[in-house]
Amino acid sequence: MIIFEVMIGVLVFSLCAGAIISALIFIPLTIYTIPYLLWVGSQNCIGKQKDKKDESPFRSARNATILYKAKLTGHEPIF
């Protein structure tokens, strides 16, 4: 009977830890990529960047970094 209580405790702990870790990763990642996603949407409206529809969140963060670096240096972004 004690083993079931331990298993339930480990399950609850792992679910809580997973929720906390995913919140710590994906909330800042979302905030970081929002300006990039808005830029891609505006580019899609004028007929550019049509290939940026299905990107993973980490690929979007990488492309956001490229965009921010290009904007700060005054160059055109190359993805």
MMTF fields as JSON, N, C-alpha, C and O atoms, coordinates in Angstrom:
{
  "mmtfVersion": "1.0.0",
  "mmtfProducer": "UNKNOWN",
  "numBonds": 315,
  "numAtoms": 316,
  "numGroups": 79,
  "numChains": 1,
  "numModels": 1,
  "chainsPerModel": [1],
  "groupsPerChain": [79],
  "chainIdList": ["A"],
  "bondAtomList": [4, 2, 8, 6, 12, 10, 16, 14, 20, 18, 24, 22, 28, 26, 32, 30, 36, 34, 40, 38, 44, 42, 48, 46, 52, 50, 56, 54, 60, 58, 64, 62, 68, 66, 72, 70, 76, 74, 80, 78, 84, 82, 88, 86, 92, 90, 96, 94, 100, 98, 104, 102, 108, 106, 112, 110, 116, 114, 120, 118, 124, 122, 128, 126, 132, 130, 136, 134, 140, 138, 144, 142, 148, 146, 152, 150, 156, 154, 160, 158, 164, 162, 168, 166, 172, 170, 176, 174, 180, 178, 184, 182, 188, 186, 192, 190, 196, 194, 200, 198, 204, 202, 208, 206, 212, 210, 216, 214, 220, 218, 224, 222, 228, 226, 232, 230, 236, 234, 240, 238, 244, 242, 248, 246, 252, 250, 256, 254, 260, 258, 264, 262, 268, 266, 272, 270, 276, 274, 280, 278, 284, 282, 288, 286, 292, 290, 296, 294, 300, 298, 304, 302, 308, 306, 312, 310],
  "bondOrderList": [1, 1, 1, 1, 1, 1, 1, 1, 1, 1, 1, 1, 1, 1, 1, 1, 1, 1, 1, 1, 1, 1, 1, 1, 1, 1, 1, 1, 1, 1, 1, 1, 1, 1, 1, 1, 1, 1, 1, 1, 1, 1, 1, 1, 1, 1, 1, 1, 1, 1, 1, 1, 1, 1, 1, 1, 1, 1, 1, 1, 1, 1, 1, 1, 1, 1, 1, 1, 1, 1, 1, 1, 1, 1, 1, 1, 1, 1],
  "groupList": [{"groupName": "MET", "atomNameList": ["N", "CA", "C", "O"], "elementList": ["N", "C", "C", "O"], "formalChargeList": [0, 0, 0, 0], "bondAtomList": [1, 0, 2, 1, 3, 2], "bondOrderList": [1, 1, 2], "singleLetterCode": "M", "chemCompType": "L-PEPTIDE LINKING"}, {"groupName": "ILE", "atomNameList": ["N", "CA", "C", "O"], "elementList": ["N", "C", "C", "O"], "formalChargeList": [0, 0, 0, 0], "bondAtomList": [1, 0, 2, 1, 3, 2], "bondOrderList": [1, 1, 2], "singleLetterCode": "I", "chemCompType": "L-PEPTIDE LINKING"}, {"groupName": "PHE", "atomNameList": ["N", "CA", "C", "O"], "elementList": ["N", "C", "C", "O"], "formalChargeList": [0, 0, 0, 0], "bondAtomList": [1, 0, 2, 1, 3, 2], "bondOrderList": [1, 1, 2], "singleLetterCode": "F", "chemCompType": "L-PEPTIDE LINKING"}, {"groupName": "GLU", "atomNameList": ["N", "CA", "C", "O"], "elementList": ["N", "C", "C", "O"], "formalChargeList": [0, 0, 0, 0], "bondAtomList": [1, 0, 2, 1, 3, 2], "bondOrderList": [1, 1, 2], "singleLetterCode": "E", "chemCompType": "L-PEPTIDE LINKING"}, {"groupName": "VAL", "atomNameList": ["N", "CA", "C", "O"], "elementList": ["N", "C", "C", "O"], "formalChargeList": [0, 0, 0, 0], "bondAtomList": [1, 0, 2, 1, 3, 2], "bondOrderList": [1, 1, 2], "singleLetterCode": "V", "chemCompType": "L-PEPTIDE LINKING"}, {"groupName": "GLY", "atomNameList": ["N", "CA", "C", "O"], "elementList": ["N", "C", "C", "O"], "formalChargeList": [0, 0, 0, 0], "bondAtomList": [1, 0, 2, 1, 3, 2], "bondOrderList": [1, 1, 2], "singleLetterCode": "G", "chemCompType": "PEPTIDE LINKING"}, {"groupName": "LEU", "atomNameList": ["N", "CA", "C", "O"], "elementList": ["N", "C", "C", "O"], "formalChargeList": [0, 0, 0, 0], "bondAtomList": [1, 0, 2, 1, 3, 2], "bondOrderList": [1, 1, 2], "singleLetterCode": "L", "chemCompType": "L-PEPTIDE LINKING"}, {"groupName": "SER", "atomNameList": ["N", "CA", "C", "O"], "elementList": ["N", "C", "C", "O"], "formalChargeList": [0, 0, 0, 0], "bondAtomList": [1, 0, 2, 1, 3, 2], "bondOrderList": [1, 1, 2], "singleLetterCode": "S", "chemCompType": "L-PEPTIDE LINKING"}, {"groupName": "CYS", "atomNameList": ["N", "CA", "C", "O"], "elementList": ["N", "C", "C", "O"], "formalChargeList": [0, 0, 0, 0], "bondAtomList": [1, 0, 2, 1, 3, 2], "bondOrderList": [1, 1, 2], "singleLetterCode": "C", "chemCompType": "L-PEPTIDE LINKING"}, {"groupName": "ALA", "atomNameList": ["N", "CA", "C", "O"], "elementList": ["N", "C", "C", "O"], "formalChargeList": [0, 0, 0, 0], "bondAtomList": [1, 0, 2, 1, 3, 2], "bondOrderList": [1, 1, 2], "singleLetterCode": "A", "chemCompType": "L-PEPTIDE LINKING"}, {"groupName": "PRO", "atomNameList": ["N", "CA", "C", "O"], "elementList": ["N", "C", "C", "O"], "formalChargeList": [0, 0, 0, 0], "bondAtomList": [1, 0, 2, 1, 3, 2], "bondOrderList": [1, 1, 2], "singleLetterCode": "P", "chemCompType": "L-PEPTIDE LINKING"}, {"groupName": "THR", "atomNameList": ["N", "CA", "C", "O"], "elementList": ["N", "C", "C", "O"], "formalChargeList": [0, 0, 0, 0], "bondAtomList": [1, 0, 2, 1, 3, 2], "bondOrderList": [1, 1, 2], "singleLetterCode": "T", "chemCompType": "L-PEPTIDE LINKING"}, {"groupName": "TYR", "atomNameList": ["N", "CA", "C", "O"], "elementList": ["N", "C", "C", "O"], "formalChargeList": [0, 0, 0, 0], "bondAtomList": [1, 0, 2, 1, 3, 2], "bondOrderList": [1, 1, 2], "singleLetterCode": "Y", "chemCompType": "L-PEPTIDE LINKING"}, {"groupName": "TRP", "atomNameList": ["N", "CA", "C", "O"], "elementList": ["N", "C", "C", "O"], "formalChargeList": [0, 0, 0, 0], "bondAtomList": [1, 0, 2, 1, 3, 2], "bondOrderList": [1, 1, 2], "singleLetterCode": "W", "chemCompType": "L-PEPTIDE LINKING"}, {"groupName": "GLN", "atomNameList": ["N", "CA", "C", "O"], "elementList": ["N", "C", "C", "O"], "formalChargeList": [0, 0, 0, 0], "bondAtomList": [1, 0, 2, 1, 3, 2], "bondOrderList": [1, 1, 2], "singleLetterCode": "Q", "chemCompType": "L-PEPTIDE LINKING"}, {"groupName": "ASN", "atomNameList": ["N", "CA", "C", "O"], "elementList": ["N", "C", "C", "O"], "formalChargeList": [0, 0, 0, 0], "bondAtomList": [1, 0, 2, 1, 3, 2], "bondOrderList": [1, 1, 2], "singleLetterCode": "N", "chemCompType": "L-PEPTIDE LINKING"}, {"groupName": "LYS", "atomNameList": ["N", "CA", "C", "O"], "elementList": ["N", "C", "C", "O"], "formalChargeList": [0, 0, 0, 0], "bondAtomList": [1, 0, 2, 1, 3, 2], "bondOrderList": [1, 1, 2], "singleLetterCode": "K", "chemCompType": "L-PEPTIDE LINKING"}, {"groupName": "ASP", "atomNameList": ["N", "CA", "C", "O"], "elementList": ["N", "C", "C", "O"], "formalChargeList": [0, 0, 0, 0], "bondAtomList": [1, 0, 2, 1, 3, 2], "bondOrderList": [1, 1, 2], "singleLetterCode": "D", "chemCompType": "L-PEPTIDE LINKING"}, {"groupName": "ARG", "atomNameList": ["N", "CA", "C", "O"], "elementList": ["N", "C", "C", "O"], "formalChargeList": [0, 0, 0, 0], "bondAtomList": [1, 0, 2, 1, 3, 2], "bondOrderList": [1, 1, 2], "singleLetterCode": "R", "chemCompType": "L-PEPTIDE LINKING"}, {"groupName": "HIS", "atomNameList": ["N", "CA", "C", "O"], "elementList": ["N", "C", "C", "O"], "formalChargeList": [0, 0, 0, 0], "bondAtomList": [1, 0, 2, 1, 3, 2], "bondOrderList": [1, 1, 2], "singleLetterCode": "H", "chemCompType": "L-PEPTIDE LINKING"}],
  "groupTypeList": [0, 1, 1, 2, 3, 4, 0, 1, 5, 4, 6, 4, 2, 7, 6, 8, 9, 5, 9, 1, 1, 7, 9, 6, 1, 2, 1, 10, 6, 11, 1, 12, 11, 1, 10, 12, 6, 6, 13, 4, 5, 7, 14, 15, 8, 1, 5, 16, 14, 16, 17, 16, 16, 17, 3, 7, 10, 2, 18, 7, 9, 18, 15, 9, 11, 1, 6, 12, 16, 9, 16, 6, 11, 5, 19, 3, 10, 1, 2],
  "groupIdList": [1, 2, 3, 4, 5, 6, 7, 8, 9, 10, 11, 12, 13, 14, 15, 16, 17, 18, 19, 20, 21, 22, 23, 24, 25, 26, 27, 28, 29, 30, 31, 32, 33, 34, 35, 36, 37, 38, 39, 40, 41, 42, 43, 44, 45, 46, 47, 48, 49, 50, 51, 52, 53, 54, 55, 56, 57, 58, 59, 60, 61, 62, 63, 64, 65, 66, 67, 68, 69, 70, 71, 72, 73, 74, 75, 76, 77, 78, 79],
  "secStructList": [7, 2, 2, 2, 2, 2, 2, 2, 2, 2, 2, 2, 2, 2, 2, 2, 2, 2, 2, 2, 2, 2, 2, 2, 2, 2, 2, 2, 2, 2, 2, 2, 2, 2, 2, 2, 2, 2, 2, 2, 2, 2, 2, 2, 2, 6, 6, 7, 7, 6, 6, 7, 1, 1, 7, 7, 2, 2, 2, 2, 2, 2, 2, 2, 2, 2, 2, 2, 2, 2, 2, 2, 2, 6, 7, 7, 7, 7, 7],
  "xCoordList": [0.817, 0.0, 0.865, 0.497, 1.987, 2.856, 3.479, 3.718, 3.741, 4.346, 3.416, 3.878, 2.097, 1.145, 1.127, 1.007, 1.242, 1.283, 2.548, 2.516, 3.647, 4.9, 4.794, 5.246, 4.203, 4.039, 3.143, 3.433, 2.069, 1.174, 1.909, 1.763, 2.696, 3.475, 4.484, 4.638, 5.178, 6.148, 5.439, 5.949, 4.28, 3.51, 3.068, 3.21, 2.54, 2.098, 3.29, 3.195, 4.408, 5.597, 6.104, 6.457, 6.147, 6.659, 5.729, 6.204, 4.432, 3.506, 3.661, 3.651, 3.803, 4.0, 5.338, 5.415, 6.383, 7.698, 7.684, 8.276, 7.026, 6.925, 6.163, 6.545, 5.088, 4.318, 5.136, 5.092, 5.879, 6.693, 7.828, 8.086, 8.501, 9.62, 9.132, 9.77, 8.012, 7.505, 7.057, 7.227, 6.494, 6.116, 7.353, 7.342, 8.422, 9.648, 10.333, 11.071, 10.105, 10.732, 9.839, 10.308, 8.564, 7.738, 7.113, 6.814, 6.901, 6.365, 7.388, 7.027, 8.659, 9.624, 9.896, 10.12, 9.876, 10.081, 8.971, 9.237, 7.743, 6.617, 6.734, 6.506, 7.087, 7.245, 8.374, 8.27, 9.437, 10.581, 10.231, 10.729, 9.378, 9.103, 7.888, 7.641, 7.118, 5.916, 6.24, 5.554, 7.252, 7.54, 7.957, 7.616, 8.693, 9.085, 7.857, 7.745, 6.945, 5.751, 4.869, 4.266, 4.786, 4.041, 4.711, 4.027, 6.044, 6.769, 6.531, 6.316, 6.568, 6.322, 4.902, 4.676, 3.941, 2.559, 2.423, 1.691, 3.113, 3.037, 3.734, 3.302, 4.802, 5.483, 4.607, 4.629, 3.834, 2.928, 1.842, 1.405, 1.402, 0.351, 0.832, 0.027, 2.139, 2.645, 3.305, 3.942, 3.155, 3.619, 5.008, 5.541, 5.619, 6.959, 6.874, 5.858, 7.947, 8.08, 6.922, 6.416, 6.505, 5.402, 5.772, 4.882, 7.074, 7.51, 7.608, 8.087, 7.184, 7.332, 6.055, 5.793, 5.262, 3.976, 4.104, 3.56, 4.79, 4.871, 6.288, 7.106, 6.57, 7.881, 7.729, 6.709, 8.746, 8.744, 9.036, 9.581, 8.692, 8.971, 10.459, 10.831, 11.306, 12.739, 13.301, 14.229, 12.753, 13.154, 12.705, 13.424, 11.513, 11.039, 11.927, 12.188, 12.395, 13.291, 14.621, 15.184, 15.122, 16.369, 16.201, 17.061, 15.089, 14.837, 14.56, 14.893, 13.957, 13.735, 15.068, 15.233, 16.014, 17.34, 18.012, 18.652, 17.875, 18.447, 17.798, 18.486, 16.467, 15.761, 16.188, 16.451, 16.26, 16.624, 18.057, 18.337, 18.954, 20.336, 20.406, 21.153, 19.627, 19.618, 19.04, 19.535, 18.012, 17.414, 18.374, 18.446, 19.101, 20.031, 21.235, 21.762, 21.68, 22.847, 22.481, 23.362, 21.186, 20.749, 20.86, 20.818, 21.003, 21.096, 19.762, 18.848, 19.652, 18.478, 18.609, 19.691, 17.548, 17.646, 17.711, 16.977, 18.597, 18.736, 18.446, 19.182, 17.36, 16.957, 17.44, 17.195],
  "yCoordList": [-1.19, 0.0, 1.261, 2.265, 1.214, 2.378, 2.657, 3.813, 1.609, 1.814, 2.593, 3.382, 2.371, 3.121, 4.599, 5.466, 4.881, 6.272, 6.962, 8.129, 6.235, 6.795, 7.025, 8.054, 6.081, 6.223, 7.413, 8.161, 7.589, 8.732, 10.032, 11.008, 10.055, 11.249, 11.602, 12.773, 10.595, 10.832, 11.324, 12.21, 10.767, 11.193, 12.651, 13.43, 13.011, 14.392, 15.346, 16.415, 14.97, 15.804, 15.999, 17.114, 14.913, 15.031, 15.872, 16.624, 15.763, 16.603, 18.071, 18.927, 18.371, 19.762, 20.305, 21.441, 19.497, 19.938, 20.173, 21.141, 19.312, 19.487, 20.745, 21.447, 21.037, 22.256, 23.503, 24.476, 23.476, 24.639, 24.841, 25.967, 23.769, 23.878, 24.347, 25.193, 23.81, 24.249, 25.7, 26.419, 26.152, 27.563, 28.451, 29.531, 28.007, 28.801, 28.89, 29.842, 27.928, 27.944, 28.635, 29.515, 28.257, 28.703, 30.079, 30.724, 30.561, 31.915, 32.961, 33.842, 32.916, 33.89, 33.721, 34.703, 32.479, 32.239, 32.875, 33.431, 32.796, 33.412, 34.921, 35.564, 35.492, 36.943, 37.415, 38.478, 36.647, 37.004, 36.975, 37.797, 36.037, 35.869, 36.636, 36.641, 37.284, 38.008, 39.086, 39.136, 39.959, 40.953, 40.315, 40.822, 39.207, 38.511, 37.959, 38.087, 37.353, 36.789, 37.873, 37.664, 39.026, 40.149, 40.648, 41.012, 40.668, 41.089, 40.113, 40.532, 38.806, 37.801, 37.944, 37.817, 38.206, 38.408, 39.615, 39.571, 40.698, 41.883, 41.628, 42.147, 40.841, 40.496, 39.593, 39.701, 38.704, 37.841, 38.656, 38.304, 39.746, 40.581, 41.293, 41.607, 41.551, 42.226, 41.247, 41.664, 39.954, 38.944, 38.409, 37.712, 38.704, 38.196, 37.184, 37.099, 36.423, 35.465, 34.46, 34.146, 33.963, 33.004, 31.64, 30.859, 31.334, 30.02, 29.923, 28.907, 30.919, 30.935, 30.529, 31.027, 29.651, 29.315, 28.298, 28.521, 27.217, 26.148, 26.048, 25.282, 26.824, 26.798, 26.309, 26.547, 25.632, 25.256, 26.498, 27.472, 26.486, 27.653, 27.98, 29.152, 26.964, 27.203, 27.766, 28.574, 27.352, 27.916, 29.375, 30.222, 29.663, 31.048, 31.917, 33.073, 31.374, 32.137, 32.399, 33.486, 31.426, 31.625, 32.696, 33.563, 32.639, 33.64, 35.01, 36.033, 35.038, 36.315, 36.946, 38.16, 36.139, 36.661, 37.228, 38.277, 36.546, 37.04, 38.362, 39.292, 38.452, 39.684, 40.835, 41.935, 40.597, 41.651, 42.128, 43.325, 41.2, 41.57, 42.407, 43.384, 42.027, 42.773, 44.171, 45.133, 44.293, 45.602, 46.504, 47.704, 45.941, 46.744, 47.19, 48.279, 46.368, 46.715, 47.45, 47.973, 47.499, 48.221, 47.442, 48.034, 46.118, 45.271, 44.599, 44.662, 43.958, 43.163, 41.787, 41.2, 41.266, 39.937, 38.843, 38.876, 37.883, 36.731, 35.481, 35.158, 34.782, 33.617, 32.354, 31.263],
  "zCoordList": [0.0, 0.0, 0.0, -0.61, 0.666, 0.741, -0.624, -0.974, -1.391, -2.708, -3.634, -4.458, -3.502, -4.322, -3.938, -4.803, -2.667, -2.21, -2.722, -3.113, -2.712, -3.225, -4.733, -5.236, -5.45, -6.893, -7.233, -8.166, -6.489, -6.706, -6.408, -7.144, -5.34, -4.989, -6.065, -6.412, -6.599, -7.667, -8.925, -9.612, -9.234, -10.403, -10.275, -11.217, -9.128, -8.909, -8.966, -9.568, -8.348, -8.374, -9.791, -10.175, -10.582, -11.948, -12.82, -13.672, -12.628, -13.385, -13.03, -13.914, -11.752, -11.324, -11.823, -12.29, -11.726, -12.196, -13.706, -14.184, -14.451, -15.898, -16.271, -17.207, -15.548, -15.826, -15.523, -16.275, -14.425, -14.052, -15.051, -15.477, -15.425, -16.371, -17.734, -18.361, -18.197, -19.503, -19.458, -20.443, -18.353, -18.234, -18.225, -18.815, -17.559, -17.51, -18.869, -19.121, -19.739, -21.057, -22.083, -22.805, -22.163, -23.271, -23.093, -24.099, -21.891, -21.72, -22.161, -22.941, -21.701, -22.228, -23.723, -24.43, -24.203, -25.626, -26.459, -27.524, -25.984, -26.675, -26.675, -27.7, -25.538, -25.454, -26.364, -26.975, -26.461, -27.306, -28.789, -29.557, -29.199, -30.624, -31.116, -32.322, -30.255, -30.692, -31.731, -32.752, -31.533, -32.587, -33.916, -34.985, -33.847, -35.078, -35.792, -37.011, -35.061, -35.673, -36.276, -37.328, -35.623, -36.194, -37.471, -38.427, -37.495, -38.691, -39.834, -40.971, -39.542, -40.584, -41.11, -42.313, -40.23, -40.679, -41.573, -42.562, -41.248, -42.107, -43.441, -44.47, -43.434, -44.681, -45.542, -46.769, -44.918, -45.675, -46.366, -47.462, -45.731, -46.32, -47.578, -48.455, -47.677, -48.872, -49.841, -50.808, -49.586, -50.535, -50.3, -51.164, -49.168, -48.876, -47.732, -47.043, -47.54, -46.443, -46.403, -45.325, -47.552, -47.609, -47.039, -46.703, -46.921, -46.461, -44.94, -44.437, -44.198, -42.74, -42.019, -40.924, -42.592, -41.985, -40.853, -39.772, -41.067, -40.077, -39.529, -40.037, -38.493, -37.861, -36.425, -35.778, -35.947, -34.543, -33.703, -34.224, -32.431, -31.587, -31.499, -31.429, -31.503, -31.406, -32.715, -32.687, -33.854, -35.139, -35.224, -35.754, -34.701, -34.678, -33.796, -34.129, -32.675, -31.8, -32.494, -32.362, -33.225, -33.969, -35.033, -35.189, -35.768, -36.793, -36.178, -36.775, -34.999, -34.307, -33.943, -34.063, -33.502, -33.177, -34.418, -34.351, -35.548, -36.801, -37.189, -37.611, -37.049, -37.391, -36.483, -36.968, -35.174, -34.235, -34.489, -34.415, -34.785, -35.079, -36.35, -36.411, -37.371, -38.628, -38.43, -39.018, -37.617, -37.373, -36.596, -36.86, -35.652, -34.86, -35.671, -35.443, -36.613, -37.422, -38.702, -39.384, -39.045, -40.233, -41.521, -42.599, -41.442, -42.632, -42.905, -42.083, -44.053, -44.386, -43.721, -43.753, -43.126, -42.512, -43.584, -44.571, -43.367, -44.257, -43.425, -42.493, -43.776, -42.999, -43.645, -43.13]
}
